[in-house]
């Protein structure tokens, strides 16, 4: 059974910010390549929704999972037949996601 991918607003905005940053910092080609790698990795969750590791730091909220793509942690949760992409966290930043 294939799960449906849902991008929550926060994650969608973060994906756009990554694209905009790399367009300005490097080039549109680099930005598209980075975004493509993230989207490709997220698409794997359609058939393997539990591919990512559980994040024990956020179990008090819900069972968040994450997968590492390039320098990012893509946080998501599974509910019914959907995979909800909640946040894309740049691991080079200090602190934690969702703070």
BAMAR-748153 format. One record per residue (C-alpha): residue number from 1; x, y, z. Coordinates in Angstrom, 2 decimals, decimal comma. Example, Ala and Ser with C-alpha at 12.3 -4.5 7.8 and 13.67 -1.06 7.14 Angstrom:
REM residues 2
pamar n->1	X->12,30	Y->-4,50	Z->7,80
pamar n->2	X->13,67	Y->-1,06	Z->7,14
This chain:
REM residues 99
pamar n->1	X->0,00	Y->0,00	Z->0,00
pamar n->2	X->1,37	Y->3,40	Z->-0,95
pamar n->3	X->1,09	Y->6,17	Z->1,61
pamar n->4	X->0,23	Y->9,70	Z->0,54
pamar n->5	X->2,81	Y->12,41	Z->1,22
pamar n->6	X->1,52	Y->15,65	Z->2,78
pamar n->7	X->3,80	Y->18,66	Z->3,17
pamar n->8	X->2,84	Y->20,76	Z->6,19
pamar n->9	X->3,15	Y->24,51	Z->5,78
pamar n->10	X->6,26	Y->24,81	Z->7,93
pamar n->11	X->8,15	Y->22,16	Z->5,95
pamar n->12	X->7,01	Y->23,63	Z->2,65
pamar n->13	X->8,24	Y->27,07	Z->3,72
pamar n->14	X->11,56	Y->25,61	Z->4,87
pamar n->15	X->11,99	Y->23,81	Z->1,55
pamar n->16	X->11,36	Y->27,09	Z->-0,27
pamar n->17	X->13,86	Y->28,90	Z->1,98
pamar n->18	X->16,51	Y->26,28	Z->1,16
pamar n->19	X->15,84	Y->26,77	Z->-2,54
pamar n->20	X->16,03	Y->30,57	Z->-2,26
pamar n->21	X->19,23	Y->30,41	Z->-0,23
pamar n->22	X->21,05	Y->28,20	Z->-2,72
pamar n->23	X->19,80	Y->30,24	Z->-5,67
pamar n->24	X->21,51	Y->33,27	Z->-4,13
pamar n->25	X->24,50	Y->31,50	Z->-2,59
pamar n->26	X->25,39	Y->29,18	Z->-5,47
pamar n->27	X->23,10	Y->28,88	Z->-8,48
pamar n->28	X->19,61	Y->27,83	Z->-9,47
pamar n->29	X->21,05	Y->24,54	Z->-10,74
pamar n->30	X->22,58	Y->23,78	Z->-7,33
pamar n->31	X->19,32	Y->24,77	Z->-5,61
pamar n->32	X->17,27	Y->22,47	Z->-7,85
pamar n->33	X->19,69	Y->19,60	Z->-7,28
pamar n->34	X->19,52	Y->19,96	Z->-3,46
pamar n->35	X->15,73	Y->20,26	Z->-3,45
pamar n->36	X->15,50	Y->17,30	Z->-5,83
pamar n->37	X->17,53	Y->15,13	Z->-3,44
pamar n->38	X->15,24	Y->16,07	Z->-0,54
pamar n->39	X->12,06	Y->15,42	Z->-2,52
pamar n->40	X->13,39	Y->12,12	Z->-3,87
pamar n->41	X->14,20	Y->10,95	Z->-0,35
pamar n->42	X->10,77	Y->12,00	Z->0,92
pamar n->43	X->9,13	Y->10,12	Z->-1,96
pamar n->44	X->10,71	Y->6,90	Z->-0,65
pamar n->45	X->8,39	Y->7,22	Z->2,35
pamar n->46	X->5,38	Y->6,44	Z->0,14
pamar n->47	X->6,33	Y->2,77	Z->0,18
pamar n->48	X->8,48	Y->2,69	Z->3,32
pamar n->49	X->6,90	Y->5,13	Z->5,80
pamar n->50	X->8,89	Y->3,81	Z->8,75
pamar n->51	X->12,24	Y->4,19	Z->6,97
pamar n->52	X->13,34	Y->7,03	Z->9,24
pamar n->53	X->14,47	Y->6,76	Z->12,84
pamar n->54	X->12,24	Y->7,69	Z->15,78
pamar n->55	X->13,21	Y->10,96	Z->17,39
pamar n->56	X->13,04	Y->10,44	Z->21,13
pamar n->57	X->13,29	Y->14,21	Z->21,81
pamar n->58	X->9,76	Y->14,80	Z->20,53
pamar n->59	X->7,83	Y->11,75	Z->21,72
pamar n->60	X->5,92	Y->13,95	Z->24,17
pamar n->61	X->4,32	Y->15,66	Z->21,13
pamar n->62	X->3,77	Y->12,62	Z->18,87
pamar n->63	X->5,88	Y->9,91	Z->17,29
pamar n->64	X->8,10	Y->11,95	Z->15,02
pamar n->65	X->10,56	Y->10,21	Z->12,78
pamar n->66	X->13,36	Y->11,71	Z->10,74
pamar n->67	X->15,62	Y->10,89	Z->7,85
pamar n->68	X->18,92	Y->12,56	Z->7,09
pamar n->69	X->19,26	Y->14,01	Z->3,60
pamar n->70	X->22,46	Y->15,89	Z->2,78
pamar n->71	X->22,88	Y->18,22	Z->5,80
pamar n->72	X->19,19	Y->18,18	Z->6,73
pamar n->73	X->16,95	Y->16,17	Z->9,02
pamar n->74	X->13,52	Y->15,76	Z->7,46
pamar n->75	X->11,03	Y->15,33	Z->10,31
pamar n->76	X->7,74	Y->13,57	Z->9,65
pamar n->77	X->5,02	Y->11,52	Z->11,25
pamar n->78	X->2,80	Y->8,75	Z->9,96
pamar n->79	X->-0,93	Y->8,87	Z->10,48
pamar n->80	X->-3,41	Y->6,43	Z->8,93
pamar n->81	X->-2,36	Y->6,19	Z->5,27
pamar n->82	X->-0,51	Y->9,50	Z->5,16
pamar n->83	X->3,05	Y->10,63	Z->5,77
pamar n->84	X->3,17	Y->14,24	Z->7,00
pamar n->85	X->6,40	Y->16,14	Z->6,40
pamar n->86	X->6,59	Y->18,48	Z->9,38
pamar n->87	X->9,97	Y->20,22	Z->9,21
pamar n->88	X->13,32	Y->20,31	Z->7,45
pamar n->89	X->16,10	Y->21,09	Z->9,91
pamar n->90	X->19,59	Y->22,09	Z->8,84
pamar n->91	X->21,85	Y->20,04	Z->11,12
pamar n->92	X->24,53	Y->22,75	Z->10,94
pamar n->93	X->22,28	Y->25,05	Z->13,00
pamar n->94	X->22,42	Y->25,11	Z->16,76
pamar n->95	X->19,50	Y->24,05	Z->18,89
pamar n->96	X->16,75	Y->21,63	Z->17,96
pamar n->97	X->13,97	Y->21,51	Z->15,39
pamar n->98	X->10,51	Y->22,68	Z->16,51
pamar n->99	X->11,96	Y->25,13	Z->19,03
